[in-house]
Amino acid sequence: MSGTYTTKSGDMWDSISYELTGSHAYTEELQKANLQYADVYIFSAGIVLAVPDFDTILDYESLPPWKRE
């Protein structure tokens, strides 16, 4: 999966990650792909975020247990 995501009012990094992948484990990778919004915690509507290809970034099974969902 890659492309863009347009935020809805109240979106947060972890909720976007969960909506896109079904897991919060990809939150950090989503943030790294959008460093210009690094200081945003709660998004307003209409911000277009880059969505990286999560399948090539992270091997879910190699995550420590506290990052698995």
N, C-alpha and C positions, 0 to 999 in steps of 0.2 A: 504494500500500500504506500503510495506517495501522492503528493499533490498539494492541495490547500484545504484549509478549514476556516470558515467564517464564524467568528464568535457570536454567541448570544449573550445578552446582558446577564451577568452573574457567573459566567463560565470561569472556572479556575483551571490551572494547569493539569491537576490530577483528574478532574472531571472530564476534561477534553481527552486526555489519554485513555481513560476508561471508556468513553463513548466511541472512540476510534478503534480500540483494540480489545476491549473487554477486560483490561487490566490497568492498574496504576503503575505497573513496572516500567512503562515507557515514558513516564513524565519527564525524566531528566533529558532524554534524547530529544523530546519535543521542545524543551526549553533551549537546548543547544542549537537547534535548527532555527531558533527565533530570538537570537541574543538582543535584538533591538527592543524587545519587550521584557527583558530580564527583570526589570523593576516592577512589573505589573503582577499583582496577585489575583485580583478580581477584574475580569475584563468587562468592558462595555461592549455593546453590540456592534458588529460590522468590521471588526479587525480581522484581516486576512492573514492567517498563519501558514507558514510552510510546514508540510507534513512529510517527514523523512520516510524512507522505505524501511520500516521497522524490522522487517524480516532479515535484512542484511546487516542491521546494526547490533542486534542483541540476541543472544541465544538464551532464551528464557530459562532453560534447565540449568544454566550455569549461574544463575542469580542466587544470592544468599536467601535463605528462607524468608527473612523479613521483607524482601522486595517482591516476593511472589504473591500472587492474588489467587 
